[in-house]
């Protein structure tokens, strides 16, 4: 479930800590912004701004927040590195999927659902 009470409370609290100037790693921040920009979507959508070196903190933060899965719509040359990084963190590819466009100016996005285990 994307926005369980635990997930929402975790990231809302993190957002307040960010506003107060607390420092976070790039992976932690990417987890927060991934959740933040996915609030109106049916799923949490990671859009490919994650670098391989940040995967550990990203997955750790998502796991702490109670996130069970997310969809990567990454189309960069770093996709394979990230998929291997997700696997190294105990995640698995769940299925291929399509994220529907939210408005007439956007288009549907092909993605890979990643299960956090």
N, C-alpha and C positions, 0 to 999 in steps of 0.2 A: 504494500500500500504506500503510495507516494507521500501523502501528507497525514501520517498518523499523528496523534497528539504529541507523542514523544518526539517525532521528527520536527514538527513545527516548533515546539517549545525549545528544542535544542538549537535550531538555527536562528530563531528569534533572539535567544539569549546571546548567541555568538554575534549576531548583528549589533546588539547593544555594546558588546565588548569591543567590536571593531570601531564603533563610533567613539568610544572612550579612549581609543588610541592603543589598545592592546595589540601586540605584534603576533602575527601568525605566519606560518610557512606558506609558500606559494600553493602547495597542495591543499592545505586547509582552506585557504581563501578561494581556491577554485571550487572546492566542495560547496562552500557557502554560496558563491555566486551562481553555481550550477543550480542549486536549490532555489535561490532567489528568483532567477529568471525562468524557472519552471513552474512557479506557483500557479499560473493560470492554465498550465498544460495538464493532460491526463497522466503524464509520466514525467519523471525527472530526466531531463535531456542534457547530456554533456556534448558540447558542440565542437570539440576538437582543439580547445585552447590548452589542453593538458599536456605537459611535457613529461617524458618518461621518468625523469628524475623526481617528479612530484607525485607519482602514482601511489607510493606507499602512504603518504600523508592524506591524499585524497580519499583512498579506500578506508583508511583508519577512521577518518572523520565521518564518512558516510556510515560506516559500521556503528560507530558510537552514537550517531543520530538515529539509528534504527532503520536506515534505508535498506530495503531488501533487494532492490534492483534499480537499474537506470538504463537509459538508452544512449549509446554513443552514435552521433551522426557525423563523426569525424571522417573527413575524406582526404586528409593530408597524407603525406609520405610517412608520417610518424604513427599511423594507425596500427601497423603490425607491432611496433615496439610497445605501444600502449596495451594491445591485446595480450601480449606476452607478460607485460607488467601486471595487468589485472589477474592473470592466471597465477603468477608468482605470489600474489597477495591472497590467494584462495578463492578467487572468483571464477566463474565459468560462463561461457557463451550460452545463453538460453535459447534465443531464436532470432531470426531476421524479422524486422517489422518496418512499418511505415508510420511516421509521425505526420499527422494531417496538418495542413496549412491552417493557421489561425485566422487568416484574412485573405482577401482577394489579391493582395499585393505579394503574398508569399507563395511558396510552392511546397508540396508534400516532400518530406525528406526520408530517404532510406536510412535505416539504422540497424544496429545490432543491440539486442537487449542483453545486458550483463547482469547475472545473478550474483549477489554478494553472499558468500557462504561463511 
